[in-house]
Amino acid sequence: MVEVRSIGATLLYCCTASACSADGVAFGLELDEFCDLIGPEDMERMSAGIRTEADSKSAATEGDGSKKKPRG
């Protein structure tokens, strides 16, 4: 059985590793090491950041007449 927290931790790890790579910053942790270093408060901050970004994008397009085109 996969724990929900492990899925979130893996997502946070991948996002962090990707951001470091894009910025040219060394990121020398394996997933297990990274998971040992983070706690629930880190996961909460990540979730809050995602919500804030989504809310900002929603507010920016609200009322401007733009609509998303359906995929497919």
Summary of the structure (lengths in Angstrom):
residues: 72
radius of gyration: 16.3
end to end distance: 33.2
largest distance: 46.7
contacts: 129
relative contact order: 0.12
helix: 68%
strand: 0%
